[in-house]
């Protein structure tokens, strides 16, 4: 076993050490609050954070020396260094695929077509499994356009009230290259279940729609989104689209 993938008792203790309250539930007005959200991760939350952080460190060819969610964000920022947008997305895709065995992906892609039920189940599972990553979220009813051009309403949307990763990273490029694009591609291509994600850079909310094929990035508002000048330390002073999305 390589140094990057070796597991020690001390590392396991990081997430199992002490009990803590579950991730807080936000009210409808809390999403636009300016003060930083405080999270109290449960043991299960800390396990997911630790596992994802280890996978990212392994993909970067280094040992995971981080702590908690901050360490996860720090590692994600290292992915950007020396890599263009396509290379960043490809590395994250590798991390995502490492979390699910290839035979499982093949079975899901082969046996489950993106029916209304399958899309709605994916939305429900997303709200149960990903709060540690994106914060409180809820299932919503959405209207999708199918491949044959017909429209239908179904409860396969997920409203992320205030994305934890975007709030912590404060970067348009990280949101698009390390979350939106690779996650859309992972579900659409590897799972065979189309997914569109639309982040809101004003209140840090995000809309996920399972069953809706993602449009080309160049046609979306995120492609023209200026850097968060008051938040991102690498942002240029003049208002222009985030360069990390285009490089």
Secondary structure, DSSP 8 states (H G I E B T S, - for coil): --TTT---HHHHHHHHSS---------TTGGG-SS-------HHHHHHHHHHHHHHHHHHTS-----HHHHHHHHHHHHHTT--HHHHHHHHHHHHHHHS-HHHHHHHHHH----HHHHHHHHHHHHHHSHHHH-SEEEEEEEEE-TTS-EEEEEEEEEESS-HHHHHH--HHHHIIIIIHHHHHIIIIIIS--EEEEE-TTT--EEEEETS----GGGSHHHH-B--TTT-TT--SS--B-HHHH-
